[in-house]
Amino acid sequence: MFVSCLNIDISPREGQTFPLTKCVPWAACIQDGKGNHHTLEQAELTQQLLEQSTENPDQIDLEDAIRKMEEEQEIRIAV
């Protein structure tokens, strides 16, 4: 599934370091393993997203993943 979104950046409030970014789903292209595909427009896409479980068994801890990347030895390529 490829989801196209309209990203809206909201200026940071006092004390916030980064702007708040909101993703508004716009449309999606869904392709199965056999290459068949179809498009969902905004209303259909939003409904499909709302029907999904809030539980994500593949969820990762982003802070932990970034920390692990920072701890890895840098790979240098001789030019």
C-alpha positions in Angstrom: 0.0 0.0 0.0 1.3 3.4 -1.0 -0.5 6.2 0.9 -0.3 9.8 -0.4 -0.8 12.4 2.3 -1.1 16.1 2.6 1.4 17.1 5.3 0.5 20.2 7.3 3.2 21.9 9.4 2.0 24.0 12.3 4.5 26.5 13.7 5.9 25.5 17.1 4.5 27.1 20.2 6.7 28.7 22.8 8.9 26.0 24.3 8.4 23.5 21.4 11.6 22.7 19.4 9.9 21.4 16.3 6.8 22.3 14.3 3.8 20.0 14.7 3.2 18.0 11.6 -0.1 16.5 10.7 -0.6 13.9 8.0 -4.0 14.0 6.2 -4.5 10.8 4.1 -5.4 11.8 0.5 -5.4 8.6 -1.6 -3.8 5.2 -1.7 -2.7 2.7 -4.3 -3.0 -0.9 -3.0 -1.1 -3.7 -4.9 -1.3 -7.4 -4.0 1.4 -10.0 -4.4 0.2 -10.8 -7.9 0.5 -7.2 -9.2 -3.2 -6.4 -9.2 -3.8 -2.9 -7.9 -6.6 -0.5 -7.1 -6.9 3.1 -5.8 -8.7 4.3 -2.7 -9.8 7.9 -2.7 -9.8 10.0 0.5 -13.2 8.9 1.9 -12.5 5.2 1.2 -9.0 5.4 2.5 -10.0 7.2 5.7 -12.7 4.6 6.4 -10.3 1.8 5.8 -7.7 3.4 8.2 -10.4 3.9 10.9 -11.3 0.2 10.7 -7.8 -0.9 11.5 -6.7 -2.2 14.9 -4.8 0.3 17.1 -2.6 -2.6 18.2 0.6 -3.0 16.1 2.6 -6.2 16.8 5.4 -4.8 14.6 5.7 -1.5 16.5 9.3 -0.5 17.3 10.7 1.9 19.8 12.0 4.7 17.5 14.2 6.2 20.3 15.8 2.8 20.9 16.3 2.2 17.2 18.1 5.6 16.8 20.2 5.0 19.9 21.4 1.6 18.4 22.2 3.3 15.1 24.3 5.9 16.9 26.2 3.2 18.7 27.2 1.4 15.5 30.7 1.8 14.2 30.8 4.1 11.1 31.5 2.4 7.8 34.1 4.2 5.8 34.6 3.8 2.1 38.0 4.6 0.6 37.7 6.7 -2.5 
